[in-house]
């Protein structure tokens, strides 16, 4: 059973930066992917960024050039560095993980849409 725990959320003014971290434990398979999703009130959950154990990385178009996903120690810690934050980035941010198929035609962000493992989330609020 993979367990995920997010940290690093908070409030920041537009143009500011935050760094989210997701700590994972309980991996039992060789390959995993892990990523970040967000959900704002009244909106659907959307993928933000994801990384796989074989190094594939995906970003949503809305965050490309502003957010960077990175990992440490074989996906045991995954960071989301968020720069140039905008009010529309305000949301609850969730970490998600699942077993990864390196031969998948899908990128890890799409692969995680139906992830088996989710964290409880961390709130990010960006004020204008």
C-alpha positions as CSV (number, residue, x, y, z in Angstrom):
1,X,0.0,0.0,0.0
2,X,1.6,3.3,-1.2
3,X,1.1,6.2,1.2
4,X,1.5,9.8,0.1
5,X,1.9,12.9,2.1
6,X,2.0,16.4,0.7
7,X,3.5,19.5,2.3
8,X,4.5,23.0,1.3
9,X,1.2,24.7,0.5
10,X,0.4,28.2,1.6
11,X,-0.6,31.7,0.5
12,X,1.4,33.8,-1.8
13,X,0.9,36.9,-3.9
14,X,0.7,36.7,-7.7
15,X,4.2,36.3,-9.2
16,X,5.5,34.5,-6.1
17,X,6.8,31.0,-5.7
18,X,6.0,27.9,-3.7
19,X,7.5,24.5,-3.5
20,X,5.3,21.5,-2.8
21,X,6.7,18.2,-1.7
22,X,5.2,14.7,-1.7
23,X,6.7,12.0,0.4
24,X,5.9,8.4,-0.7
25,X,6.3,5.1,1.1
26,X,5.2,1.6,0.6
27,X,6.5,1.0,-2.9
28,X,6.4,-2.7,-3.8
29,X,6.9,-2.7,-7.5
30,X,9.9,-1.9,-9.7
31,X,8.3,1.0,-11.6
32,X,6.1,3.8,-10.5
33,X,4.9,7.2,-11.6
34,X,3.9,10.0,-9.3
35,X,2.4,13.4,-10.0
36,X,0.4,16.4,-9.0
37,X,-3.2,17.2,-9.6
38,X,-5.2,20.2,-8.5
39,X,-8.8,21.0,-7.9
40,X,-10.3,24.4,-7.4
41,X,-13.8,24.9,-5.9
42,X,-16.5,24.1,-8.5
43,X,-14.0,22.9,-11.0
44,X,-12.9,19.5,-12.2
45,X,-9.6,18.0,-11.0
46,X,-6.8,18.6,-13.5
47,X,-3.4,17.1,-13.9
48,X,-0.5,19.5,-13.3
49,X,2.8,17.6,-13.6
50,X,4.1,14.0,-13.3
51,X,7.3,12.0,-13.4
52,X,8.0,8.3,-13.9
53,X,10.7,6.1,-12.5
54,X,12.3,5.9,-15.9
55,X,12.5,9.7,-16.2
56,X,9.5,10.6,-18.3
57,X,8.0,14.0,-17.3
58,X,4.7,15.6,-18.3
59,X,3.3,19.1,-17.7
60,X,-0.1,20.6,-18.2
61,X,0.0,23.3,-20.9
62,X,-1.2,25.8,-18.3
63,X,2.0,25.4,-16.1
64,X,4.7,24.8,-18.7
65,X,7.6,27.1,-18.2
66,X,6.4,28.0,-14.7
67,X,6.3,24.7,-12.8
68,X,9.1,22.1,-12.5
69,X,8.7,18.6,-11.1
70,X,11.7,16.8,-9.7
71,X,12.3,13.7,-7.6
72,X,14.7,12.3,-5.0
73,X,15.7,8.8,-4.0
74,X,13.7,6.8,-6.6
75,X,10.4,8.8,-6.3
76,X,10.4,8.6,-2.5
77,X,10.2,12.4,-2.6
78,X,8.7,14.4,-5.4
79,X,8.8,18.2,-5.5
80,X,6.8,20.7,-7.5
81,X,8.5,24.0,-7.8
82,X,5.9,26.6,-8.7
83,X,7.1,30.0,-10.0
84,X,5.3,33.0,-11.4
85,X,2.1,31.9,-9.6
86,X,-1.2,33.3,-10.8
87,X,-4.5,33.6,-9.0
88,X,-5.9,30.8,-11.3
89,X,-3.3,28.4,-9.8
90,X,-5.3,28.6,-6.5
91,X,-6.5,25.1,-5.7
92,X,-6.1,22.1,-3.5
93,X,-3.0,20.2,-4.8
94,X,-2.9,16.4,-4.5
95,X,-0.1,14.0,-5.0
96,X,-1.0,10.8,-6.8
97,X,1.0,7.6,-7.6
98,X,0.5,4.3,-9.3
99,X,2.5,1.4,-10.7
100,X,4.0,2.4,-14.0
101,X,4.4,0.6,-17.3
102,X,7.5,1.8,-19.0
103,X,6.1,0.6,-22.3
104,X,3.0,2.7,-22.0
105,X,2.1,4.9,-24.9
106,X,0.7,7.4,-22.4
107,X,2.7,9.9,-20.6
108,X,2.7,9.7,-16.8
109,X,0.2,12.6,-16.2
110,X,-2.4,10.9,-18.3
111,X,-1.5,7.6,-16.9
112,X,-2.2,8.9,-13.4
113,X,-5.8,10.1,-14.1
114,X,-7.1,6.9,-12.5
115,X,-4.3,6.5,-10.0
116,X,-4.7,4.0,-7.2
117,X,-3.0,6.1,-4.5
118,X,-3.7,9.7,-3.5
119,X,-2.6,12.0,-0.8
120,X,-4.9,14.3,1.3
121,X,-3.8,17.4,-0.4
122,X,-2.3,20.8,0.4
123,X,-3.9,24.1,-0.3
124,X,-2.3,26.7,-2.5
125,X,-3.8,30.2,-2.5
126,X,-2.5,32.9,-4.9
127,X,-3.8,36.4,-4.3
128,X,-3.8,39.2,-6.9
